[in-house]
Amino acid sequence: MLNREIPFLRIGLPFCAGIISGRCVNPETGFFVVIIILIAAGFAASLFFNNRIVNLLYGFTLTCALFLSGLFLYNYDRKSISDLEPVTNELVCILSEYPEEKENSSRMLLKLDGLRNGETINPLKGSILAYRSKNRDDYNLLPGDVIIIRCRPAKIQNRGNPCEFDYKFYMENHGIRYMTFIDENDILGHYTPEHRKLAHKALIIREKIIDMYRNRGISGDRLALVAAITLGQKNLLDDEQKQYFIKAGVMHIMAVSGLHAVILSMFIQYLLFFLKGRFAMLRIILTVLFLWAFAFVTGLTPSVLRATIMVTFIQTGKLLGRNANSLNSVLASAFFLLLWKPPVLFDAGFLLSYSAVIFIICFYEKFYHFLNISNWLAEKIWQSAVVTVVAQAGTLALTISLFNRFPTYFIITNILIVPLSNILIITGCLIPLTYPILFLSRPLAGILETLTGVTEELTKKAASLPFSTIDNIGMGTLSTVILIVFIFLLFLNFSDHRKFPLRHSLIALLVFNISLTTRDLLVKNTDELIVYNTTYSYCIGIRNGRSLDIFTPYPAVPEEISRHCACRNLKIRVSRITNENMLLKAGDHKILLARNPVKRTIADSDPDYMIIYGNVSRFSSRIPSKNHLNAIIFTKSAGSADISDVKEAGFNIHHVKTSGAFIAGLPEKDKKK
């Protein structure tokens, strides 16, 4: 029954499993050829069982084929990114989006088009991040412009800190494997193309709409919020504004996604109320066309494309005159997105969007009918509360895992701010349509600015309330998946306790608790030394079970350490370093932290590990011939210290800035023997 109502569930699960397995395995072409032959043989053999009610061989072969397709497409996408040598190259690039302005530089996302070698250009695939220093003669760059740069590409690397966000993997999933730094002398050419791609034209139009808002009197912080909420352009926002919306639990209104698509589709259908009966089909077509026009003017960004495709599939089911299953339509849109770009499965926006929508489709109706409210205002408040709770339940585990925080007042803030944002979105769409008519566009701009101000004030108030967020919470991937399963089963039980007994969710809860307990036990029975790779000059951690002692000269705890503590459920203690040399002890181990230690300091302390945070030279002569050094760790870049003699002496050297964070277990020395 489930296969007939939701066929894309059966199709999507093995396909997604294949994509996920692509993170772990990378088979050669010969493997795929052999498996394809076996699958073809399986399909051929299944023809002999067509007369049976259930053709198990066909089902098994189809599942294997879908799994293999996901594995192949994901690996093909990863291999399609060109490799660049770490030498000075001349690259022909296409500007993918407007440069993001920083204080002293601008960040450009450049799509690689070719490698110039004399008169020839070798084609390249993928993208590169270029950081360009600002100068007086800045180019007026537009998306789609062709730029020739001279640069030395460097692979994007992670910092190597425990439990850190996998930035390298995230960027590769977006087709970006390299970064570089350039100045005005490295830009060898800048050309305007004869024809720009549709996506580039969309970004230019989005910028023109922002100029329309600006010309109608909206400016400053209000303009930044209007651009973010209506068009998804968040580059104008400052960090403080973003934090307000994150703490209030309404950051999702700034991502042009499902919320915007649903609001606009409902608004257009309401305006076209007169198209009924045989004209109902025209009403659906016009709604879908308007949605795609909106997706275009918002820059055809991945989030708005997801939402538009999702709504298009649902509306297409109605257009075909079928009572389409909404969940199947949503899963179909997800499947085709994954078919087009398999790495999108690991994108946080994709996971959050689809988990929220799936929960709303599955549980909204059941929970909404728990109360029968006759009052119009109370009914709307209840409707908003149910949508908020159900959507938040769907994204709860992902929110904790990805962002290590949870907004406590999300129900109240969403009930107040989401309706305001609905009006704000519609008003923001009306201004470009009425822009030439001053007596309409100016009052609309005034209304938009007022609504934005109210939204900002409410968000600030909510974010400033005590206990507005629960911070420093987190868990691993396995625990996240189990928690999602538990919440889904629990909501199934609430919606139909006879069909879905409570014991299923209780079993999932038990497994979830076992996963957390296992994590804590594994951490409790080990000790380790960590020299974090942070933006600070140095930060040392000594973990004794679930207690983490941090030694740093700075008062604030870096974000990298907070995430580590959240994911491993560690209790943190911070100690300020005031002395130039400091001897730390962890069980039987001695750790010397020093700026530029002299020979006597090293001899007297006889450390197992030595952490140097200053510039040193001719260092090996200071180390006694009899020593217990396991490693010497330098917190500054390799070029800042002349330590060639230390390497020649055979010591274990680790550069935090180039090799990532240093992590070493600290077992008891008796056990070590």
PyMOL commands that set and color helices and strands:
alter all, ss='L'
color gray80, all
select helices_A, chain A and resi 2-5+7-21+29-49+56-79+167-173+184-186+198-215+220-231+239-248+251-254+258-271+277-297+302-319+326-340+342-346+348-368+376-403+410-433+438-464+477-495+502-524+559-568+599-605+620-622+638-640+644-648+656-659+669-672
alter helices_A, ss='H'
color red, helices_A
select strands_A, chain A and resi 89-95+100-101+105-117+120-123+127-133+146-151+154-155+176-182+187-191+405-407+469-471+527-531+540-544+547-552+571-576+581-586+589-594+609-612+631-634+653-655+662-665
alter strands_A, ss='S'
color yellow, strands_A
deselect
rebuild
show_as cartoon
